[in-house]
Amino acid sequence: MSNPTWTNWAGTETCRPETIVKAVSVEHVSEVVADATKRGISVRPVGSGHSFAPLVPTDGIVLDVSALSGVVSVDKEAAQARVLAGSTIAALGEPLWNAGLTLRNQGAIDAQTIAGATSTSTHGSGLELKTMSGSIIGAELITASGELITIGPDDPRLPALRASMGTFGVIVSLDLELEPAFKLKETLDFWPFEEVLARWEEATHSHRHFSFVHGPMYDSSEELPPIPSNMKKPTLVRIYDQVDADAEDDATPSARLDRPYRIYPDVFTEPWEEIEPFAPYDTILDTIGECLEVMERYPSEFPLEARTVAKDDTWLSPANGRDSVAIDVCRPLGQDNLPFFREIDAVMARYGGRPHWGKQPYLHDRETYRNFYPKWDDFIALRRQLDPSGTFLNGPLRAIFE
Ligand SMILES: Cc1cc2nc3c(=O)[nH]c(=O)nc-3n(C[C@H](O)[C@H](O)[C@H](O)COP(=O)(O)OP(=O)(O)OC[C@H]3O[C@@H](n4cnc5c(N)ncnc54)[C@H](O)[C@@H]3O)c2cc1C
């Protein structure tokens, strides 16, 4: 029988593993992993396959945990919940809301699993809001021997586990810090680009979320406000402010008021390629001009997006130790986008840019990562301790993490 094919969302990462196993229980995960370790073959956990980076491909076992889904328990007073690792972000919205709680933040889509999203430090926008990994206060993990271990809030391994790209083991549940339910008031608007930059500091400090999308691709849309006819270089600004949970919903396009899990996600059907380096927050006025100059030399319909992220202590979070601005650029499939991405990376690297673990068609070399992250060597040591046989590595991950 021929090997199955696994492909990521964009169709840019693919492999022919020995098997793709859809885990049906924690015990099942444990058996599959223990057996693979005995046989010396690799296991790569996968969520929704929405990463652009070569994190999943293996010739061993692709272990799909998406069936381990749901909210296990909620502590409303403490604003915490235990959720199964394969729950999509979409699947968490309503049950948490019904329990009077909501996720602290989320990104542009909600199709990712919670373990997959946090494992790569998926983020939304908000200068006071960490990546989704920053909400993890505990986890249950199947390690290479098949043993189930618990990592609690005071465990020194927790800040490493929060964003570990599936290299420590298979996460089966996560304990999350949440917020009491609130709603969001959306304001989508077009501002002149110069105004966006002039007001960046004030706007990012005065709203829960302030981000912008700058590029050549706006045309009329029912979702977006009309572009003022005299505006040169219109820039879409996206503002979300927190309002009370009992505020009345409003469905007016570009001025909605609703529950966060209904406001945040977009739906994208056409795939693309993407990178999104994080640089220190206060570098935006330097990085943005240089990135736009590179974009002009590689013309495309795709815009640039800038979002803020609060600093955290997650060892390999791109926002580790510093408030950040993440600059996202996309390009269509079917052409060689690497020269463009490498130029954007080089601009961002000059200002301390660190790549998004899920949004990078290539990984950097080990030395580059060691320079990015103060706890890099500690991460490697812990990974080796938890997975001495390297069961959870594939080729690209072995090159940097072995
Ligand atoms: C259309 C689109 C929009 C996006 N929007 C955003 C955005 O707004 N913000 C942002 O930051 N990112 C965004 N991303 C990137 C995306 O959030 C990340 O790549 C995320 O990791 C994908 O989650 P997933 O469930 O698909 O995980 P996968 O891509 O399947 O896996 C990601 C990593 O998690 C590991 N993993 C998965 N499950 C487990 C588990 N149970 N235990 C241990 N490790 C596990 C995998 O091994 C892998 O290393 C977007 C991607 C796409 C395609």
The ligand as an SDF file (V2000), in Angstrom:
LIG
                    3D

 53 58  0  0  0  0  0  0  0  0999 V2000
   -5.2130   31.9240    6.6230 C   0  0  0  0  0  0  0  0  0  0  0  0
   -4.2760   31.9780    7.8020 C   0  0  0  0  0  0  0  0  0  0  0  0
   -4.4150   32.9980    8.7160 C   0  0  0  0  0  0  0  0  0  0  0  0
   -3.5370   33.0720    9.8190 C   0  0  0  0  0  0  0  0  0  0  0  0
   -3.6810   34.0920   10.7010 N   0  0  0  0  0  0  0  0  0  0  0  0
   -2.8000   34.2280   11.7280 C   0  0  0  0  0  0  0  0  0  0  0  0
   -2.8880   35.3140   12.6310 C   0  0  0  0  0  0  0  0  0  0  0  0
   -3.7760   36.1650   12.5560 O   0  0  0  0  0  0  0  0  0  0  0  0
   -1.9330   35.4070   13.6030 N   0  0  0  0  0  0  0  0  0  0  0  0
   -0.9260   34.5080   13.7170 C   0  0  0  0  0  0  0  0  0  0  0  0
   -0.0670   34.6610   14.6000 O   0  0  0  0  0  0  0  0  0  0  0  0
   -0.8430   33.4370   12.9050 N   0  0  0  0  0  0  0  0  0  0  0  0
   -1.7660   33.2760   11.9230 C   0  0  0  0  0  0  0  0  0  0  0  0
   -1.6680   32.1960   11.0810 N   0  0  0  0  0  0  0  0  0  0  0  0
   -0.6670   31.1610   11.3810 C   0  0  0  0  0  0  0  0  0  0  0  0
   -1.2670   30.0510   12.2520 C   0  0  0  0  0  0  0  0  0  0  0  0
   -2.0160   30.5830   13.3160 O   0  0  0  0  0  0  0  0  0  0  0  0
   -0.1590   29.1830   12.8740 C   0  0  0  0  0  0  0  0  0  0  0  0
    0.6700   28.6900   11.8820 O   0  0  0  0  0  0  0  0  0  0  0  0
   -0.7410   28.0550   13.7260 C   0  0  0  0  0  0  0  0  0  0  0  0
    0.3370   27.3630   14.3060 O   0  0  0  0  0  0  0  0  0  0  0  0
   -1.6020   27.0860   12.9580 C   0  0  0  0  0  0  0  0  0  0  0  0
   -2.3290   26.2650   13.8560 O   0  0  0  0  0  0  0  0  0  0  0  0
   -2.7050   24.7830   13.4240 P   0  0  0  0  0  0  0  0  0  0  0  0
   -3.7060   24.2280   14.3700 O   0  0  0  0  0  0  0  0  0  0  0  0
   -3.0450   24.7470   11.9950 O   0  0  0  0  0  0  0  0  0  0  0  0
   -1.3160   24.0710   13.7060 O   0  0  0  0  0  0  0  0  0  0  0  0
   -0.3760   23.2520   12.7000 P   0  0  0  0  0  0  0  0  0  0  0  0
    0.0480   24.1610   11.6060 O   0  0  0  0  0  0  0  0  0  0  0  0
   -1.0310   21.9880   12.3610 O   0  0  0  0  0  0  0  0  0  0  0  0
    0.8530   22.9880   13.6690 O   0  0  0  0  0  0  0  0  0  0  0  0
    1.6250   24.0550   14.1430 C   0  0  0  0  0  0  0  0  0  0  0  0
    2.6570   23.5370   15.1360 C   0  0  0  0  0  0  0  0  0  0  0  0
    1.9930   23.0830   16.3030 O   0  0  0  0  0  0  0  0  0  0  0  0
    2.3800   21.7630   16.5930 C   0  0  0  0  0  0  0  0  0  0  0  0
    1.2230   21.0950   17.1830 N   0  0  0  0  0  0  0  0  0  0  0  0
   -0.0310   21.0040   16.6940 C   0  0  0  0  0  0  0  0  0  0  0  0
   -0.8050   20.3110   17.5460 N   0  0  0  0  0  0  0  0  0  0  0  0
   -0.0190   19.9550   18.5910 C   0  0  0  0  0  0  0  0  0  0  0  0
   -0.2190   19.2060   19.7850 C   0  0  0  0  0  0  0  0  0  0  0  0
   -1.4200   18.7060   20.1010 N   0  0  0  0  0  0  0  0  0  0  0  0
    0.8300   19.0290   20.6210 N   0  0  0  0  0  0  0  0  0  0  0  0
    2.0340   19.5470   20.3410 C   0  0  0  0  0  0  0  0  0  0  0  0
    2.2900   20.2540   19.2180 N   0  0  0  0  0  0  0  0  0  0  0  0
    1.2710   20.4540   18.3580 C   0  0  0  0  0  0  0  0  0  0  0  0
    2.7790   21.1720   15.2500 C   0  0  0  0  0  0  0  0  0  0  0  0
    3.6560   20.0770   15.4160 O   0  0  0  0  0  0  0  0  0  0  0  0
    3.4640   22.3610   14.6180 C   0  0  0  0  0  0  0  0  0  0  0  0
    4.7890   22.4650   15.0760 O   0  0  0  0  0  0  0  0  0  0  0  0
   -2.5240   32.0760    9.9910 C   0  0  0  0  0  0  0  0  0  0  0  0
   -2.4000   31.0420    9.0610 C   0  0  0  0  0  0  0  0  0  0  0  0
   -3.2720   30.9890    7.9690 C   0  0  0  0  0  0  0  0  0  0  0  0
   -3.1120   29.8790    6.9810 C   0  0  0  0  0  0  0  0  0  0  0  0
  1  2  1  0
  2  3  1  0
  2 52  2  0
  3  4  2  0
  4  5  1  0
  4 50  1  0
  5  6  2  0
  6  7  1  0
  6 13  1  0
  7  8  2  0
  7  9  1  0
  9 10  1  0
 10 11  2  0
 10 12  1  0
 12 13  2  0
 13 14  1  0
 14 15  1  0
 14 50  1  0
 15 16  1  0
 16 17  1  0
 16 18  1  0
 18 19  1  0
 18 20  1  0
 20 21  1  0
 20 22  1  0
 22 23  1  0
 23 24  1  0
 24 25  2  0
 24 26  1  0
 24 27  1  0
 27 28  1  0
 28 29  2  0
 28 30  1  0
 28 31  1  0
 31 32  1  0
 32 33  1  0
 33 34  1  0
 33 48  1  0
 34 35  1  0
 35 36  1  0
 35 46  1  0
 36 37  1  0
 36 45  1  0
 37 38  2  0
 38 39  1  0
 39 40  1  0
 39 45  2  0
 40 41  1  0
 40 42  2  0
 42 43  1  0
 43 44  2  0
 44 45  1  0
 46 47  1  0
 46 48  1  0
 48 49  1  0
 50 51  2  0
 51 52  1  0
 52 53  1  0
M  END
$$$$
